[in-house]
Amino acid sequence: MEDKIRNLLESAIEEEGYILDEVFYGKEDNVNTLRLVIDKKGYINVGDCVKVNEIVNPILDEADPISESYVLDICSKEKGSGEDEQ
């Protein structure tokens, strides 16, 4: 499932300057969860997560790759990959 979703979304996310670092689909606290972990040069902020959400939602709605209901979670890696790291 994760590979199918990655193939569906990765190019659209990369076109906007983001990296799709990880795709996870499974149960968390008994809730189906689709988690997309994104990255970019510099640090990810809430606005970046919102922007990626706006990119992927229409694609997921149209392709409908997951038949059951789920929660979409878009988040960043724990530590950014920005130029400020030393």
Wavefront OBJ file of the C-alpha trace (Angstrom):
o trace
v 0.000 0.000 0.000
v 2.786 2.429 0.922
v 4.537 1.993 -2.439
v 1.286 2.560 -4.318
v 0.646 5.798 -2.410
v 4.252 6.958 -2.838
v 4.014 6.408 -6.601
v 0.738 8.306 -6.685
v 1.929 11.373 -4.727
v 5.706 11.712 -4.934
v 6.055 13.643 -8.197
v 3.363 16.196 -7.264
v 5.031 16.780 -3.891
v 8.507 17.078 -5.426
v 7.251 19.585 -8.025
v 6.525 21.945 -5.120
v 10.040 21.575 -3.674
v 9.328 18.981 -0.986
v 10.670 15.484 -0.420
v 8.329 12.624 0.427
v 10.554 10.990 3.023
v 8.234 8.318 4.387
v 4.794 6.847 3.736
v 3.077 4.869 6.482
v -0.351 3.283 6.369
v -1.648 1.289 9.303
v -3.588 1.381 12.534
v -2.659 3.783 15.306
v -4.813 3.783 18.424
v -7.273 1.617 16.469
v -7.628 4.294 13.736
v -6.530 3.794 10.122
v -3.805 6.367 9.540
v -2.006 7.504 6.403
v 1.100 9.404 7.462
v 3.239 11.305 4.987
v 6.560 12.491 6.365
v 7.885 15.391 4.313
v 11.177 17.252 4.195
v 12.817 20.087 2.279
v 15.947 22.167 2.372
v 15.548 24.225 5.522
v 12.943 23.529 8.124
v 9.372 22.371 7.664
v 6.710 24.502 9.330
v 2.956 24.145 9.731
v 2.386 26.111 6.518
v 4.427 23.547 4.590
v 2.292 20.725 5.972
v -0.866 22.607 4.999
v 0.494 23.195 1.487
v 1.337 19.516 1.001
v -2.103 18.618 2.340
v -3.640 20.859 -0.337
v -1.495 19.125 -2.974
v -2.271 15.537 -2.000
v -5.931 15.716 -0.968
v -7.332 16.102 -4.513
v -5.043 13.337 -5.778
v -6.115 10.954 -3.019
v -9.782 11.857 -3.522
v -9.608 11.154 -7.257
v -7.513 7.972 -7.130
v -9.222 6.667 -3.959
v -6.430 4.152 -3.197
v -7.716 3.328 0.301
v -11.205 1.861 0.518
v -11.761 2.311 4.263
v -11.900 5.611 6.129
v -8.593 6.934 7.460
v -6.903 9.942 9.000
v -4.379 11.798 6.841
v -1.390 13.001 8.860
v 1.253 15.135 7.165
v 4.270 15.855 9.312
v 7.961 16.651 9.152
v 11.001 14.669 10.114
v 12.168 15.254 13.671
v 15.168 17.283 12.575
v 15.272 19.453 9.463
v 17.886 19.053 6.774
v 18.545 22.759 6.533
v 21.672 24.719 5.840
v 21.740 25.936 9.450
v 22.771 22.549 10.823
v 26.339 22.220 11.960
l 1 2 3 4 5 6 7 8 9 10 11 12 13 14 15 16 17 18 19 20 21 22 23 24 25 26 27 28 29 30 31 32 33 34 35 36 37 38 39 40 41 42 43 44 45 46 47 48 49 50 51 52 53 54 55 56 57 58 59 60 61 62 63 64 65 66 67 68 69 70 71 72 73 74 75 76 77 78 79 80 81 82 83 84 85 86
